[in-house]
Amino acid sequence: MLTTRKTNRRQLILDEAAKLFKQKGFGGTSMRDLAREVGMEAASMYNHIKSKDEILDLICTRIAHTYISQLAEIEQTDASYADKVKALIRLHIRLMIEDGAAVSVANHDWKYLPEPQLTEFKQARKDYEKGFAQLIEKGIAAGEFQPVNVSVALFTILSAVRWVELWYRPGRELSAEELEDHIITMLLTGLAK
Amino acid sequence: MLTTRKTNRRQLILDEAAKLFKQKGFGGTSMRDLAREVGMEAASMYNHIKSKDEILDLICTRIAHTYISQLAEIEQTDASYADKVKALIRLHIRLMIEDGAAVSVANHDWKYLPEPQLTEFKQARKDYEKGFAQLIEKGIAAGEFQPVNVSVALFTILSAVRWVELWYRPGRELSAEELEDHIITMLLTGLAK
């Protein structure tokens, strides 16, 4: 019981921190701001979390781990390469909509990670991009995809899903699922008929 | 002759300023840095240019004007909507490759423009996006394009071409034209066969 309450407190601190980092930037947010936001004394907040660096690390690591583990899961299915790529596109959009503040921090503030976490994070991102690129490569080899340059395909997809972060607000004319469908149409089928 | 030399000097200052703003940010660049870079005394540089704000305005206005005038030209051709959209995608990539520093400044540092230039720049961007969206809309109405959500199509395209700024370096395995072709394949035809 006590442990659960402590975990919840910790999670609350991390969630509020992600929102603040997104709003004011990592550098622009102080532990005092954060304590005020979660309604705790700074001193008692340190029972749950050691430092701003630790918070950043926990947020970035969780997001990196989500991408990596989802990719591993998708890789192991029997789906076509097209369906695997679609599943990854959906994952990106869904994460951005449901966990937007943390995704935004992992996208922008990772560069403030201390070592060795910085190197680990960059390696995780590299591994993810490599795994995603391999799915595209295998899809081309299997004759499912057009013979496009793999890096171009990968970065077109990754960058096309990025704008969702800037554009999507609950209440837009599209639901999350419709948004996913339209982006998948653009990237897999193309705009032209 | 004297006028030409003065214009060239001015253009040299603007070009070097774009490179410095891209490298160190608008806020991180001083007029003294710039004078050093162009090899002039700060005092004589002020014969060509009034202020850092004026430089930023000249760079952003030139890029905005390039987009707007190219769009107007493309709109007036008899090409299909698909070819018009392809021409715009090529324009974005070509500008990024050939005039990268200025495009980067217009993409990132426009927010430091003073008023009324800031409002004018935002309006120009809005007009451009509206014109681009109308081409997509008309293409859908003409049965050339899939019935995707127009905003999704527009921002997928605009954001997909953005990564070129981060990724492309002369000497990459792809020429500018190949890069354009692959991105156009991704966005118009789609990754799937």
Contacts between the chains, C-beta under 8 A, distances in Angstrom:
chain1	res1	chain2	res2	distance
A	82	B	191	7.8
A	82	B	192	5.1
A	85	B	191	6.9
A	136	B	191	7.3
A	139	B	191	7.7
A	143	B	193	6.7
A	144	B	192	6.6
A	144	B	193	6.2
A	145	B	191	5.1
A	145	B	192	6.2
A	145	B	193	6.2
A	146	B	185	5.8
A	146	B	189	6.5
A	146	B	190	7.6
A	146	B	191	6.2
A	146	B	192	7.5
A	146	B	193	5.8
A	148	B	182	4.9
A	148	B	185	5.4
A	148	B	186	6.1
A	148	B	191	6.8
A	149	B	173	7.8
A	149	B	174	6.1
A	149	B	178	7.4
A	149	B	179	7.9
A	149	B	182	4.7
A	151	B	167	7.5
A	152	B	174	7.3
A	152	B	179	6.7
A	152	B	182	4.1
A	152	B	183	6.1
A	152	B	186	6.7
A	153	B	182	7.5
A	153	B	186	6.0
A	153	B	191	5.7
A	155	B	163	4.6
A	155	B	167	5.8
A	156	B	160	4.6
A	156	B	163	7.1
A	156	B	183	6.1
A	156	B	186	4.6
A	156	B	187	7.2
A	157	B	186	8.0
A	157	B	191	7.7
A	158	B	163	7.3
A	159	B	159	5.4
A	159	B	160	5.5
A	159	B	162	5.8
A	159	B	163	3.8
A	160	B	156	4.6
A	160	B	159	5.5
A	160	B	160	4.5
A	162	B	159	5.8
A	163	B	155	4.6
A	163	B	156	7.2
A	163	B	158	7.3
A	163	B	159	3.8
A	167	B	151	7.5
A	167	B	155	5.8
A	173	B	149	7.8
A	174	B	149	6.2
A	174	B	152	7.3
A	178	B	149	7.5
A	179	B	149	7.9
A	179	B	152	6.7
A	182	B	148	4.9
A	182	B	149	4.7
A	182	B	152	4.2
A	182	B	153	7.6
A	183	B	152	6.1
A	183	B	156	6.1
A	185	B	146	5.8
A	185	B	148	5.4
A	185	B	190	7.9
A	186	B	148	6.1
A	186	B	152	6.7
A	186	B	153	5.9
A	186	B	156	4.6
A	186	B	157	8.0
A	186	B	187	6.8
A	186	B	190	7.5
A	187	B	156	7.2
A	187	B	186	6.8
A	187	B	187	7.9
A	187	B	190	6.5
A	187	B	191	6.1
A	188	B	190	5.0
A	188	B	191	5.4
A	188	B	192	4.5
A	189	B	146	6.5
A	189	B	190	4.2
A	189	B	192	6.3
A	190	B	146	7.6
A	190	B	185	7.9
A	190	B	186	7.5
A	190	B	187	6.5
A	190	B	188	5.0
A	190	B	189	4.2
A	190	B	190	3.1
A	191	B	82	7.8
A	191	B	85	6.9
A	191	B	136	7.3
A	191	B	139	7.7
A	191	B	145	5.1
A	191	B	146	6.2
A	191	B	148	6.8
A	191	B	153	5.7
A	191	B	157	7.7
A	191	B	187	6.1
A	191	B	188	5.4
A	192	B	82	5.1
A	192	B	144	6.6
A	192	B	145	6.2
A	192	B	146	7.5
A	192	B	188	4.5
A	192	B	189	6.3
A	193	B	143	6.7
A	193	B	144	6.2
A	193	B	145	6.2
A	193	B	146	5.9
